[in-house]
């Protein structure tokens, strides 16, 4: 995961503050593997101040790559990860004392617990159909979550029909009450941004000739997990 991810986290945080949904921010934070590991560690010790060095050791121990040592991980935490997570309100970061204290967040804890046992990309070495990082990154947008729920219900459907369903879900009014230009905007955003994102992480396919979108087998196999995560909206 590159530092571009934290631009996404900042965007999601602003969106949540403007009424776009706290869940975007939760998934954006969980999309970074270092964040997942340290947040899980903090959730297990909710009342304790934890040294950044301890968190760096935890991340190093949980990692599969040998390219970073604890000092390099700690530097990334200090300069990038912890300031952003402090901004989101998930934790309090004291840069002078180099300590962190978790702020309880039930939604974040539910998201982490949902995938902790059977989906984490730190698993037993087998190649998963997609990474947890990719899954959370895909879920870090409410429009994509609505699209996934619609595809879970229909399997495959024309992209214009998906746009109709997503527009209705976003506004909670009948399609006849939604301006056609608004539906067109939803269609174009699905076509250019959200369906390609779902395809990139292995959850969906798009047939451009037929203008059809469908869940992949991997996406279908995750139906209970995807529904439980999307239902947090």
PEBELFEN-V758765 format. One record per run of one state. SS is the DSSP state (a for helix, b for strand, c for the rest). FROM is the first residue (numbers start at 1). LEN is the number of residues. If there is no record, write none. Layout:
BEGIN
SS|FROM|LEN  SS|FROM|LEN
END
This chain:
BEGIN
c|1|3  a|4|14  c|18|4  a|22|9  c|31|2  a|33|11  c|44|5  b|49|3  a|52|11  c|63|7  a|70|19  c|89|2  b|91|4  c|95|4  b|99|4  c|103|3  a|106|11  c|117|15  a|132|8  c|140|2  a|142|13  c|155|1  b|156|3  a|159|13  c|172|3  a|175|3  c|178|2  a|180|21  c|201|3  b|204|4  c|208|4  b|212|4  c|216|1  a|217|5  c|222|1  a|223|8  c|231|3
END
